[in-house]
Amino acid sequence: MQKILFIVFICLYTTSNAQKSSILLDQETSNAVPYATVQYGETQGVLTNGDGAFTLPENIENSDTITISSLGYTNKSFLFSELSDTLYISSSSIALDEVFLSDKEVDAKVIIDRVMDNVDKNYVTTLSKKRFFLRSSFNDNIKKLDVDLDKSTFEEIDQDFVDNMVRKIPKYVDSYREYLGDIYGDDKDQKIELIKVANLYNPTEDEAFNDVMNTIERILKENLGENTYIKVKSGLIGFKRDQEEVMNKIDPAQMTPEERAKDSIENLQNRKEYANEKIEKAFNQLFWKHDSELDVFHKIRKYNFEIEGVTQFGDEMAYVITFSPKKNADYAGKMFVNVNDFGVYRLEYHNVHELGSFKLFGVSNKNELNTGKMIFKKNDDQKYTPQYIEFKIAHTFGVDRPFKFLIKKGSWIWNKRLKEVKVQVGAIATNSYKTQVVVYDENPISEDTYDAVTPDINFEYKEFNEFNPDFWKGFNIIAPNQAIKSFSSLEEEEASSDK
């Protein structure tokens, strides 16, 4: 009997303390419902990701109530024990003429003005401490890489050698970085204390590039003599590296313990600075900021606004307002504005054309994509605070020009040319990065508390070659999408294929 009771106890304990995952779908369309709030305590909750998926942390009891809310949907509540792998919520739309309005006619631009007039009253802009999770996603895609050898006086370098080097460079690489920590500050200045950082990346990218560079360095070293230097030239532009710079290059594998320790500290410092940079940029993108790239609220004359209707969010209602550019504006999108206090619940935007480009001397760059999302929630004081911030940027870079690699002797422009390689490079590459910031618990702090914060680099840092679900176990993060779950580095893929 005691054994049976023990087994029952273990089963119940496991059920109520294991992480559970689910996906949230629209009842009518079966489409995913992204960025919905899944609340499991008075102030605790998670967001569904872009695919509608979410994972609840451990230590939730079967008797605890789960409440799901999202703009345009009826709230859904149930016990944790009733959580299934797939959940459905029903939409709730309201016609505009069903809403009591104090004005006889509603003008979208007047609503935008009232949004800005009420920013100080509606939004938390004072000192606070916020727990955050940040995910950065990187994608590099080389669409074209042609290197044609025009001339070489190096015996080892011919077109086959060049083709082999080009083949070694990966044409598509993705990587992800994830940060958990605390933000101290207001909407202008922040200090970041990191707790955990995960770097999910492809080491093969660096290894392939380093292999190419090491091969070239070896050839150059073998051909360098006393009082010689390397000159790289493209058109009128050129730079040189002295023989000592090439010969004295440190191989990471030959670093001393002191050099490795210094390199490790620099790496952690770089991670901290990167998190600071991304958090600062995220908060500078808040719609009322003058530094925000989205100018809809500051240059309303450049945009057309239309009220599509009103939707429900819990016990409150929000105007659904779309915006589109006139002649010279850049963005289009949609916002949801509270009909009573004119606070913005949610804002989504995307660019409608290229945001800048240049082409000069065979080098080109196009800023092709700039999209973003902002989601706010009300705290106990009925003030809005950021819950989710996202922005994504993409560029296309091109090169079509000749390059010369020269080994010369002496220090004058007419010095003797010993060796020469001349190539024509044609390349097109796209790179994009996406930043997602989720803000959880927020509590006010004093100036003394803020001043006493001195961020350091004493945080946990791990590098992974493939997705590791255990690293964030027990922590409140936004669920990874399918691309992250299926991620494995090129190195891991090659190892798997060899088995």
C-alpha positions in Angstrom: 0.0 0.0 0.0 2.8 2.4 0.9 4.5 1.7 -2.5 1.2 2.5 -4.3 0.8 5.8 -2.4 4.4 6.7 -3.1 3.9 6.1 -6.9 0.7 8.2 -6.8 2.5 11.0 -5.0 5.4 11.0 -7.5 2.9 11.1 -10.5 1.0 14.0 -8.9 4.2 15.9 -8.1 5.6 15.4 -11.6 2.3 16.6 -13.2 2.2 19.8 -11.2 5.9 20.6 -11.4 7.0 19.8 -14.9 7.1 22.4 -17.7 4.1 22.2 -20.0 3.9 23.5 -23.6 0.9 24.3 -25.8 -0.1 26.2 -28.9 -2.9 28.8 -29.1 -5.1 28.9 -32.1 -8.0 31.0 -33.4 -11.3 29.1 -32.9 -12.7 30.1 -36.4 -9.6 30.0 -38.6 -7.2 27.6 -36.7 -4.5 30.2 -37.3 -1.9 30.8 -34.6 -2.5 33.6 -32.1 0.9 35.3 -31.6 1.9 37.4 -28.6 -1.1 36.6 -26.4 -0.7 36.9 -22.7 -0.9 33.6 -20.7 -1.3 34.5 -17.0 -0.9 32.0 -14.3 -0.7 34.2 -11.2 -1.8 37.6 -10.1 1.2 39.2 -11.8 3.0 36.3 -13.5 2.6 35.2 -17.1 4.3 34.4 -20.5 3.7 35.5 -24.0 2.9 33.1 -26.9 5.6 33.4 -29.6 5.1 34.2 -33.3 3.8 30.7 -33.9 1.3 30.9 -31.0 3.4 28.5 -28.9 4.2 28.9 -25.2 5.7 27.0 -22.3 4.6 27.5 -18.7 7.4 27.2 -16.1 7.6 24.6 -13.3 5.9 24.7 -9.9 2.4 25.6 -11.1 -0.3 23.7 -9.2 -3.0 21.8 -11.0 -5.6 23.9 -9.1 -4.1 27.2 -10.4 -6.1 29.2 -12.8 -4.7 30.0 -16.3 -6.1 33.1 -18.1 -5.4 33.8 -21.8 -6.0 37.3 -23.2 -5.3 38.9 -26.5 -6.6 41.9 -28.4 -9.7 41.1 -30.4 -10.4 37.9 -28.5 -12.6 36.9 -25.5 -10.6 36.0 -22.4 -10.3 32.3 -21.7 -9.8 30.9 -18.2 -9.3 27.3 -17.1 -7.4 25.2 -14.5 -3.8 24.2 -15.1 -4.9 20.6 -14.9 -7.1 21.2 -18.0 -4.2 22.5 -20.1 -4.0 20.6 -23.4 -1.5 20.6 -26.3 -3.7 22.8 -28.4 -6.0 25.6 -27.1 -8.6 27.7 -29.0 -9.9 31.2 -28.2 -12.8 33.0 -29.9 -12.6 36.4 -31.6 -14.7 39.3 -30.2 -15.3 42.2 -32.6 -17.5 45.2 -32.0 -19.0 47.6 -34.6 -17.9 51.2 -34.2 -21.4 52.5 -34.0 -22.1 50.2 -30.9 -19.6 52.1 -28.8 -20.6 55.2 -26.8 -18.5 58.1 -27.9 -18.4 61.6 -26.3 -17.7 63.2 -29.6 -20.2 63.1 -32.4 -17.6 62.2 -34.9 -14.4 60.4 -34.3 -11.3 61.6 -36.1 -8.3 59.3 -36.3 -5.8 62.2 -36.2 -7.5 63.6 -33.1 -7.0 60.2 -31.4 -3.3 60.3 -32.3 -3.0 63.7 -30.8 -4.6 62.5 -27.6 -2.3 59.5 -27.5 0.7 61.9 -27.5 -0.9 64.3 -25.0 -1.4 61.5 -22.5 2.0 59.8 -22.7 3.3 61.2 -19.4 0.0 60.2 -17.7 -0.4 56.8 -19.3 3.1 55.3 -19.4 5.7 54.3 -16.8 8.6 56.6 -17.4 10.1 56.7 -13.8 12.8 54.5 -12.3 12.0 50.8 -12.0 13.6 47.4 -12.0 12.4 45.0 -14.8 13.2 41.4 -15.6 13.8 40.9 -19.3 14.5 38.2 -21.8 16.2 39.2 -25.1 16.6 37.1 -28.2 18.7 38.2 -31.2 18.5 36.2 -34.5 21.0 36.6 -37.3 20.8 35.3 -40.9 23.5 35.7 -43.5 22.9 34.5 -47.0 25.5 34.8 -49.7 23.5 34.7 -52.9 26.4 35.2 -55.3 30.2 34.9 -54.8 32.3 34.9 -58.0 36.1 35.4 -57.8 37.8 35.3 -61.2 41.6 35.2 -61.2 43.0 37.6 -63.7 46.7 37.3 -62.8 48.9 35.5 -60.3 52.6 35.2 -60.0 52.2 32.9 -57.0 52.9 29.3 -58.0 50.3 28.0 -55.5 47.5 30.4 -56.5 45.6 29.5 -59.7 41.8 29.5 -60.5 41.4 26.0 -59.0 42.9 27.3 -55.7 40.6 30.3 -55.8 37.5 28.2 -56.5 38.4 25.8 -53.7 38.7 28.7 -51.2 35.3 30.1 -52.4 33.6 26.7 -51.9 34.8 26.5 -48.3 32.9 29.6 -47.3 29.3 28.7 -46.1 26.7 30.4 -48.2 24.0 30.5 -45.5 24.5 30.8 -41.7 22.1 31.5 -38.9 22.8 32.1 -35.3 20.9 33.1 -32.1 21.8 34.8 -28.9 19.6 34.9 -25.8 20.0 37.0 -22.7 18.2 37.0 -19.3 18.7 39.8 -16.8 17.4 42.9 -15.1 16.9 46.4 -16.4 17.4 49.3 -13.9 16.4 52.7 -15.0 13.7 54.8 -16.7 12.6 55.2 -20.3 15.7 57.2 -21.0 18.7 55.6 -19.2 19.2 52.0 -18.3 21.7 49.8 -16.5 21.7 46.1 -17.4 22.6 43.2 -15.0 22.9 39.9 -16.9 22.0 36.6 -15.3 22.3 34.1 -18.1 23.5 34.3 -21.7 23.3 31.5 -24.4 25.1 31.8 -27.7 23.6 29.4 -30.3 25.9 29.7 -33.3 27.7 28.0 -36.2 31.4 27.8 -35.4 31.9 26.3 -38.8 31.4 29.8 -40.3 34.4 31.2 -38.4 36.4 28.0 -39.0 35.8 28.1 -42.7 36.7 31.7 -43.0 39.8 31.2 -40.7 40.8 28.2 -42.8 40.8 30.4 -45.9 42.6 33.2 -44.2 45.2 30.9 -42.7 45.9 29.3 -46.0 46.4 32.7 -47.6 48.5 33.9 -44.6 50.7 30.8 -45.0 51.4 31.5 -48.6 52.1 35.1 -47.9 54.5 34.3 -45.1 56.4 31.9 -47.3 56.9 34.7 -49.9 57.7 37.5 -47.5 61.3 38.5 -47.0 63.2 41.1 -45.1 61.9 44.7 -45.6 58.9 43.5 -47.6 55.2 44.4 -47.1 51.8 43.4 -48.5 49.6 45.9 -50.3 45.9 45.4 -51.0 44.6 47.7 -53.7 41.2 48.2 -55.3 41.1 51.1 -57.7 42.5 54.2 -56.0 42.0 52.7 -52.5 44.8 50.7 -50.9 46.4 49.7 -47.6 49.5 47.8 -46.6 50.6 45.3 -43.9 54.2 45.1 -42.9 56.0 41.8 -42.8 56.1 42.0 -38.9 52.3 42.2 -38.8 51.9 39.0 -40.7 54.7 37.0 -39.2 53.8 37.9 -35.6 50.1 37.1 -35.8 49.1 35.0 -32.7 47.4 31.7 -33.3 44.5 31.3 -30.7 45.6 27.6 -30.2 49.0 28.9 -29.0 47.6 31.4 -26.5 49.0 31.3 -22.9 46.6 30.7 -20.0 46.8 34.4 -19.2 46.0 35.4 -22.8 43.0 32.9 -22.8 41.7 34.4 -19.6 42.0 37.9 -21.0 40.2 36.8 -24.2 37.4 35.2 -22.1 36.9 38.5 -20.1 36.8 40.5 -23.3 34.2 38.1 -24.7 32.0 38.5 -21.6 32.4 42.2 -21.7 31.4 42.2 -25.4 28.2 40.2 -24.5 27.3 42.7 -21.8 27.9 45.7 -24.1 25.8 44.0 -26.9 22.9 43.5 -24.5 23.2 47.2 -23.3 23.1 48.3 -27.0 20.0 46.2 -27.9 18.1 47.2 -24.8 18.9 50.9 -25.3 17.8 50.6 -28.9 14.6 48.8 -28.0 13.6 51.5 -25.5 14.5 54.2 -28.0 12.1 52.7 -30.5 9.1 53.3 -28.2 6.6 55.3 -30.3 6.7 58.6 -28.4 10.5 58.8 -28.5 12.0 61.3 -30.9 14.9 58.9 -31.6 12.4 56.3 -32.8 12.7 55.4 -36.5 8.9 55.2 -36.6 7.8 58.9 -37.2 4.1 58.3 -37.4 3.3 60.1 -34.1 5.6 63.0 -34.7 4.9 63.7 -38.4 1.2 62.8 -38.6 0.7 65.1 -41.7 2.8 62.6 -43.7 0.4 59.8 -43.1 -3.2 58.7 -43.8 -5.1 57.3 -40.8 -8.3 55.2 -40.8 -10.4 53.8 -38.0 -11.2 50.3 -39.0 -13.4 49.6 -35.9 -13.3 48.8 -32.3 -12.1 45.6 -30.7 -12.3 44.2 -27.1 -9.5 43.6 -24.7 -10.7 42.1 -21.5 -13.2 44.5 -20.0 -12.0 47.4 -22.1 -12.2 48.4 -25.8 -9.7 49.8 -28.3 -9.9 51.6 -31.5 -8.3 49.7 -34.4 -6.4 52.4 -36.5 -4.5 51.7 -39.6 -1.9 54.1 -41.1 -0.3 54.4 -44.5 2.2 56.8 -46.0 1.4 59.8 -48.2 4.1 60.8 -50.7 7.3 60.8 -48.7 6.6 58.7 -45.6 8.2 55.3 -45.0 5.8 53.1 -42.9 2.4 51.5 -42.8 0.9 49.6 -40.0 -1.8 49.2 -37.4 -2.4 50.3 -33.8 -4.8 49.5 -31.0 -5.7 52.5 -28.8 -7.8 52.4 -25.6 -11.1 54.3 -26.2 -11.1 55.8 -22.7 -7.5 56.8 -21.8 -5.9 56.8 -25.3 -3.1 54.5 -24.3 -1.7 52.3 -27.1 -2.0 48.6 -26.3 -0.3 47.4 -29.5 1.5 48.8 -32.5 2.8 47.0 -35.6 4.6 48.6 -38.5 6.6 47.8 -41.7 8.4 49.9 -44.3 6.7 50.3 -47.7 9.9 50.9 -49.8 13.7 50.9 -49.5 14.8 53.1 -46.6 18.1 54.0 -48.2 20.7 52.8 -50.7 24.0 53.7 -52.3 26.1 52.5 -55.1 29.6 53.8 -55.6 32.7 52.4 -57.2 31.3 48.9 -57.5 30.0 48.7 -53.9 26.3 48.9 -53.1 24.0 48.6 -50.1 20.2 48.6 -49.8 18.2 48.9 -46.6 15.3 46.7 -47.6 13.4 45.9 -44.4 12.5 47.6 -41.2 9.6 46.1 -39.2 8.6 46.3 -35.6 6.0 45.5 -32.9 5.3 47.0 -29.5 2.9 45.5 -27.0 2.0 47.2 -23.7 0.2 46.0 -20.6 -1.4 47.9 -17.7 0.1 47.5 -14.2 -1.7 47.7 -10.9 -1.5 51.5 -11.0 -3.3 51.4 -14.4 -0.2 52.7 -16.2 1.1 51.1 -19.4 4.5 49.4 -19.4 6.3 47.6 -22.3 5.6 43.9 -22.4 7.1 43.0 -25.8 9.3 44.9 -28.3 10.5 43.5 -31.6 12.3 45.0 -34.6 13.8 43.4 -37.7 16.2 44.9 -40.2 17.5 43.5 -43.5 20.2 44.7 -45.9 21.5 43.6 -49.3 25.2 44.2 -49.9 27.0 44.0 -53.2 30.5 44.2 -54.6 31.6 44.2 -58.2 35.2 45.5 -58.6 38.8 44.3 -59.0 41.3 43.7 -56.1 45.1 43.4 -56.2 47.3 41.8 -53.6 50.9 42.9 -54.0 54.1 41.9 -52.2 56.6 44.8 -52.5 60.1 45.5 -51.2 61.1 48.9 -49.8 59.0 51.8 -48.7 58.6 54.0 -51.8 55.7 54.0 -54.2 58.0 52.8 -57.1 59.6 50.0 -55.0 60.1 46.6 -56.6 57.0 44.5 -57.1 57.9 40.9 -56.1 54.6 39.1 -56.3 51.1 39.9 -57.5 47.5 38.5 -57.5 44.7 40.3 -59.3 41.1 39.1 -59.0 37.7 40.3 -60.0 35.1 39.9 -57.2 31.4 39.8 -57.8 29.3 39.2 -54.6 25.7 39.7 -53.4 24.8 39.0 -49.8 21.8 39.6 -47.6 21.9 39.8 -43.9 19.1 40.3 -41.4 18.8 40.5 -37.7 15.7 40.4 -35.5 15.6 41.5 -31.8 12.9 40.4 -29.4 12.6 41.8 -25.9 10.1 40.5 -23.4 9.6 42.4 -20.1 8.3 40.6 -17.1 8.0 41.8 -13.5 8.4 45.5 -13.0 8.8 47.3 -9.6 9.6 50.9 -8.8 13.0 51.7 -7.3 14.6 54.8 -5.8 17.4 56.9 -7.1 19.7 55.5 -4.4 18.9 52.0 -5.5 19.6 52.9 -9.2 22.9 54.7 -8.3 24.0 51.7 -6.3 23.7 49.3 -9.3 27.1 48.5 -10.7 26.7 45.9 -13.5 29.5 43.4 -13.8 30.3 40.3 -15.9 29.5 37.7 -13.3 26.8 35.9 -15.3 26.5 32.4 -16.7 27.6 32.2 -20.4 27.3 29.1 -22.6 27.9 28.4 -26.2 25.9 25.7 -28.1 26.2 24.1 -31.5 22.6 23.0 -31.4 19.4 23.9 -29.6 19.5 23.0 -25.9 16.1 23.1 -24.2 17.6 22.5 -20.7 19.6 25.7 -20.4 16.5 27.9 -19.8 14.6 25.3 -17.8 12.8 26.9 -14.9 13.1 30.4 -16.4 10.4 32.6 -17.9 11.3 33.1 -21.6 9.4 33.4 -24.9 9.1 30.0 -26.5 11.6 29.3 -29.3 10.2 29.1 -32.8 10.6 26.1 -35.1 13.8 27.6 -36.7 15.5 27.7 -33.3 14.3 24.3 -32.2 15.6 22.7 -35.4 18.8 24.6 -35.4 22.1 22.7 -35.5 25.4 24.1 -36.6 27.0 23.0 -39.8 29.6 21.2 -37.7 26.9 19.1 -36.0 25.2 18.4 -39.3 28.4 17.1 -40.8 29.1 14.9 -37.7 25.5 13.4 -37.9 25.9 12.7 -41.6 29.2 10.8 -40.9 27.5 8.4 -38.5 
